[in-house]
Amino acid sequence: DSGVTQTPKHLITATGQRVTLRCSPRSGDLSVYWYQQSLDQGLQFLIQYYNGEERAKGNILERFSAQQFPDLHSELNLSSLELGDSALYFCASSAQDEYNEKLFFGSGTQLSVL
Amino acid sequence: AQKITQTQPGMFVQEKEAVTLDCTYDTSDPSYGLFWYKQPSSGEMIFLIYQGSYDQQNATEGRYSLNFQKARKSANLVISASQLGDSAMYFCAMRERYSGAGSYQLTFGKGTKLSVIP
């Protein structure tokens, strides 16, 4: 158990809808990262928050947004969903934001857009 | 250019044999970290081993060792005495400074699917 909790584990929805994925980092970790894993794109970094503030943006679509709350949990909001958004979405956390820190991953949310 | 290259999409190894999974990386940052993660069919990402850019010795964690050749920019994972439970996807990843910002991001390779044969 990595200590990172993601809910829900599975999500099935229709095109055009909006969903929210939730992540609780390991206790004490300040950095939260969101990744998308799909067969064609592999593991892609989406966005990072550090102690409540956005720190870095990756390949995140404008239809997607995220935030980190004062208790450090984070939510990823996906709107106007398309079939191509179907993927495994991971949340990860680390204590700080250093090159020598490993990321602890949650078990992921499998999103299926029908 | 690819930051992390894993040239072996799939590998087979006999149980109890050793196997090497290749990884090359590209960075101009002097401070970086190299990581290997395992993803079994259940989907979770499991950390295996870490090597820092300034580390002189190759990292080892139980049956896992990292063959770090800095001049060649390679960080191959060696699994000794393979077990059936080692069958999984293996990802090499590098953490480096991200786009001049004050953050360090982890970039993954495309992975190698390892199958252990009884």
Interface residues (C-beta under 8 A of the other chain):
Chain A: S2 Y33 G42 L43 F45 Q48 Y50 R55 A56 G58 L88 F90 A92 D97 E98 Y99 N100 E101 K102 L103 F104 F105 S107 G108 Q110
Chain B: D29 S31 Y32 G33 F35 Y37 G43 E44 M45 F47 Y50 G52 S53 F91 R95 E96 R97 Y98 S99 A101 G102 S103 Y104 Q105 L106 T107 F108 G109 K110 G111
